[in-house]
Amino acid sequence: MSIDDSIQEIVRHYGDADESSRLGTGWFQLEQVRTQELILRHLSPAPANVIDAGGGAGAYACWLASHGYQVHLLDPVPKHVEQARAASSRQPERPLASAEVGDARHLPHAGATADAVLLLGPLYHLVEREDRLTCLREAHRVLRPGGVVWGAGISHFASLFDSLAHGFFEDSAFAPILERDLSEGQHRNTTGNPSYFTDAFFHRPEELADEILTASFQNVELVAIEGPGRLAHDFDRLWNDPAQRERLLSAVRKVEHEPSALGASSHIMAIGRK
């Protein structure tokens, strides 16, 4: 797959999907809250300069801007950039510093000017390792010494867990997709069924850590984002009970660094410092 084809597939997929509302539904709410707390755990105080590369419709960028951060969003999907600008306009006292169509492998920022770089999508949407390393090296370039990168990966085993949990493990069209996921980590959906996601690379935890280290980052921390939390029975009822929600979050935090639990999380976060 060529670089242009990769970008075209991302644009096609998200042209049909509603990424702007995803994090407000079901277990994706756990993904959002956990991602937010992992960002705040390492982020310098506002007003730090943040680049959200592959920032989608602006869920995290606008949230950080609302807390006083100077946030520059970049995404290859024009629809996402339009949605991010609209979300920014709804918080006129603390808008995004910028929101532009662009590529995480070619950041339009000078070297050593950012305090933080979020890569919460590019490291799985870029299916070739060299493209992911280019993306990470760009993040390293624009960061000031001491700056932090957050790189999210999808677990190597995510398709297996999702297919078992959601009842499509036995679908004949999905079987070859799962087989390749488990053997290579290369996810290819040629069926036209959006339930099977789009082209992506699914990391083993050690692969994600190796890519961050290869791009010259140090002190790399691997964290399970959702951990086993997304397996909760009747998730919405549990999440809407404040006491049970906090119990769930507390349990996920307790196993977030557990090596045997990392691969069982839908998403893994690698956090590195320049």
C-alpha angles and dihedrals in degrees: 000000000000125000090252091050090051092055092044091054091051091050092047094049096048092042086069099034125075101228092164092072102031098095092056095062135076121320090346084082087067090051090053098047093045092047090051094051092047090052094049092046091068106020121112116241119276136302088049120141112250129186114201102196112191087011096162117202092348103262094143097027094055091043091055092044089054087058092055101267123139100237128188114193123202125180135160093222113084090202090059093050091051090050091048092051090049091050090048091052089058090064100047095165091059110021129164115280088227142342118197141162108253151123125268089221091063110040115190093221133103120250121275094010103113130076094198141015123199117205100177097151114011096077092065100031091055099074097189120075094223091055090050091050090049088053092049093046089053089053089050091049096054096043123095117234105283092025120139134229125201113201120185121203133185113237119257087234099046095107092052093051094042094049092050094045097045101039104249099104090106095047107122092215091055097047097082091044091055092044092057092043091056095042101040110006087236108131115200123175111193095157100085090233107132090202087075093060123226136285110308146142117249113208132215106221093249091051092055092048091048092054092051091049093045088056088059099257119143138207091032114193121195117207133177106233102199097007110181091330095100089062091068113132112243090005098185093055091048093046093049091056104082094208094048092044091057091046089053093048091047091052092049091050091052092059099032094110097035106124093213091054099047096081091046092061116093090225132027125201122212113194119193137173130218 
